[in-house]
Amino acid sequence: MKGTVLLLFLFMTSILNAQSDSNVVLVIHGGAGTILKKNMTPEKEKAYKAKLEEALNAGYEVLKNNGSSVDAVQAAINIMEDSPLFNAGKGAVYTNKETQEMDASIMRGNDKNAGAVAGVQTIKNPINAARAVMEKSEHVLLTADGAEEFAAKCELEIVDTSYFRSDVRLRQLKRVQEKEKTVLDHDGDQGEVDSSEDEFNIDYIEDKKFGTVGAVALDQNGDLAAGTSTGGMTNKRYNRIGDSPIIGAGTYADNQTCGVSCTGHGEYFIRNVVAYDVSAIMNYKGVSLDTAANEVIDKQTEFGGTGGLIALDKDGNVAMPFNTAGMYRGYVKKDGSIYIGIYGEE
Amino acid sequence: MKGTVLLLFLFMTSILNAQSDSNVVLVIHGGAGTILKKNMTPEKEKAYKAKLEEALNAGYEVLKNNGSSVDAVQAAINIMEDSPLFNAGKGAVYTNKETQEMDASIMRGNDKNAGAVAGVQTIKNPINAARAVMEKSEHVLLTADGAEEFAAKCELEIVDTSYFRSDVRLRQLKRVQEKEKTVLDHDGDQGEVDSSEDEFNIDYIEDKKFGTVGAVALDQNGDLAAGTSTGGMTNKRYNRIGDSPIIGAGTYADNQTCGVSCTGHGEYFIRNVVAYDVSAIMNYKGVSLDTAANEVIDKQTEFGGTGGLIALDKDGNVAMPFNTAGMYRGYVKKDGSIYIGIYGEE
């Protein structure tokens, strides 16, 4: 009897807590790179901010209604995948073969289960396929045709490859190819270009390696989740895979520490195991999320790896360090306040 | 002048050190799993030990002659890839589609450069392709046809897929498929079977997830390198990729800490970023290689991830923890002494 009363008390307390204390946080990114105010028009800036806000609202709506952090991450990323503004899903960049090969991964912090897909060409929302791998298979990483076959079995939305084609991204490919023909050092910065030619001007970001999207959420159960989705690198060859579908490199989540999603020059993020490194530093050195996240990006800067990350810890603290000129980013904090940023100093 | 004399002195000292102090170490594994003495015949045991010794000698020969740790890792792994005894190269297991899809990765500790291939079907020695990716591309991970195209351009040896076919491995596939038909819980242990039917008896290891090979070396320059090569999981579907080609999960090397190569249930090794975790624990907690490596495998045991790893630090210390019944393993230490082990207690 005593036990039942205690259980009832705990149950009521937990319900009251859940209702009164909206302890949820969502943080997102839409890629880091040479994003400079001087290359922006007010229209472009407005379009990006509106889409980031839409993604934040979609994810936050899930969290407010007691949805899971996995649902929130997926909802936020789906908005960005469905937009041509970002290098993921609909806006994925072109490979050397004028196709799109997309990668995505997701991880949840309560049991550290994870799922990922790489090199998929017909799945409308790759993050949904990553989630299906996590929840409906014993595997973590499925690739290419096999991943598509699995996604189809899971009844995810499959689209014709033409869905991902766009003139803007194709012109971006041609410019990168032209540049690579004339530049011996393929690793060099692509610099800035005037791209006023394009109606929507989304490709003034000449960095061929950037534009990945990601989200990290903390739900009312205190569960963290992180996800990342990308079209990879413009003009990529040889079925190259970057950090986005690699658990530990592009995505990581552990309720004991934090959730992380990265964006940047994937090869460097793989070599330094960036997403997990934030968690490891917090865990083993006992420092704050902010200290750990900044240490990791400082290490990347020293290493020559450009990019950034978003991170969220179990207490709802947010960090969004990057070593590029800008990073599309935003968050909704516990108190419901929204922040959206694009450039370096805001 | 003073400077020149000092430089000359340092140069001579370094040459003398290199010649007098053979500071090199090589450690290898040929997979972890349900390897029990009672299932072994003296012939089988002899065959495995002889092949492990051959691999150790091949790598040690490179190191003794002032070769690089990368060369040594490749030489040792090539011996195991070319043998039908191990689940890598020639002995790679069958996928659900009765093909072989092989993965490999390599990383060097001096600049933390890395290369990997996944899902390749025609490259005789996948570790050589991983090395070519590291040295001849700006990428880290190439997959499937693209990786094969790249390997061919690098003039690596390409073979017909029939090279990887074997009756023994095909029977292993059929048994796993039969078992999966009758067992609902695909994650359960496969138990032990009597496989005296097979002449060479290599498939008494019924664990469908094991048999990966790997090597870690320390050369006379003090440079570490680590590599891993595998056929993956018997009966794998959907172009599944495990931990072996994932830098951070299956392979890691950093001159400041250690080199690591893993073997085991890949999905668990990916989720816990096992190879990098050994390095992170050493680095951030300031503990020894042995302490870090054992902490990581203890964590895997608690997590439910079966397998093992080999690790080697910059001072030549070796650790080879595993939580399975056995792991094919061996090392040559600084003083030239060779150790070869198979079971748990030796």
Chai-1 contact restraints between the chains, C-beta under 6 A:
chainA,res_idxA,chainB,res_idxB,connection_type,confidence,min_distance_angstrom,max_distance_angstrom,comment,restraint_id
A,K112,B,R271,contact,1.0,0.0,6.0,A-B,restraint_1
A,A114,B,R271,contact,1.0,0.0,6.0,A-B,restraint_2
A,E138,B,D187,contact,1.0,0.0,6.0,A-B,restraint_3
A,H139,B,R240,contact,1.0,0.0,6.0,A-B,restraint_4
A,V140,B,E267,contact,1.0,0.0,6.0,A-B,restraint_5
A,V140,B,I270,contact,1.0,0.0,6.0,A-B,restraint_6
A,L141,B,I241,contact,1.0,0.0,6.0,A-B,restraint_7
A,L142,B,Y238,contact,1.0,0.0,6.0,A-B,restraint_8
A,L142,B,N239,contact,1.0,0.0,6.0,A-B,restraint_9
A,L142,B,R240,contact,1.0,0.0,6.0,A-B,restraint_10
A,T143,B,N239,contact,1.0,0.0,6.0,A-B,restraint_11
A,T143,B,I241,contact,1.0,0.0,6.0,A-B,restraint_12
A,A144,B,A144,contact,1.0,0.0,6.0,A-B,restraint_13
A,A144,B,N239,contact,1.0,0.0,6.0,A-B,restraint_14
A,G146,B,Y238,contact,1.0,0.0,6.0,A-B,restraint_15
A,G146,B,N239,contact,1.0,0.0,6.0,A-B,restraint_16
A,E149,B,Y238,contact,1.0,0.0,6.0,A-B,restraint_17
A,F150,B,Y238,contact,1.0,0.0,6.0,A-B,restraint_18
A,D187,B,E138,contact,1.0,0.0,6.0,A-B,restraint_19
A,Y238,B,L142,contact,1.0,0.0,6.0,A-B,restraint_20
A,Y238,B,G146,contact,1.0,0.0,6.0,A-B,restraint_21
A,Y238,B,E149,contact,1.0,0.0,6.0,A-B,restraint_22
A,Y238,B,F150,contact,1.0,0.0,6.0,A-B,restraint_23
A,N239,B,L142,contact,1.0,0.0,6.0,A-B,restraint_24
A,N239,B,T143,contact,1.0,0.0,6.0,A-B,restraint_25
A,N239,B,A144,contact,1.0,0.0,6.0,A-B,restraint_26
A,N239,B,G146,contact,1.0,0.0,6.0,A-B,restraint_27
A,R240,B,H139,contact,1.0,0.0,6.0,A-B,restraint_28
A,R240,B,L142,contact,1.0,0.0,6.0,A-B,restraint_29
A,I241,B,L141,contact,1.0,0.0,6.0,A-B,restraint_30
A,I241,B,T143,contact,1.0,0.0,6.0,A-B,restraint_31
A,I247,B,I270,contact,1.0,0.0,6.0,A-B,restraint_32
A,G248,B,G248,contact,1.0,0.0,6.0,A-B,restraint_33
A,G248,B,V273,contact,1.0,0.0,6.0,A-B,restraint_34
A,E267,B,H139,contact,1.0,0.0,6.0,A-B,restraint_35
A,E267,B,V140,contact,1.0,0.0,6.0,A-B,restraint_36
A,I270,B,V140,contact,1.0,0.0,6.0,A-B,restraint_37
A,I270,B,I247,contact,1.0,0.0,6.0,A-B,restraint_38
A,R271,B,K112,contact,1.0,0.0,6.0,A-B,restraint_39
A,R271,B,A114,contact,1.0,0.0,6.0,A-B,restraint_40
A,V273,B,G248,contact,1.0,0.0,6.0,A-B,restraint_41
A,V273,B,Y276,contact,1.0,0.0,6.0,A-B,restraint_42
A,Y276,B,V273,contact,1.0,0.0,6.0,A-B,restraint_43
A,A280,B,A280,contact,1.0,0.0,6.0,A-B,restraint_44
A,Y284,B,Y284,contact,1.0,0.0,6.0,A-B,restraint_45
A,Y284,B,K285,contact,1.0,0.0,6.0,A-B,restraint_46
A,K285,B,Y284,contact,1.0,0.0,6.0,A-B,restraint_47
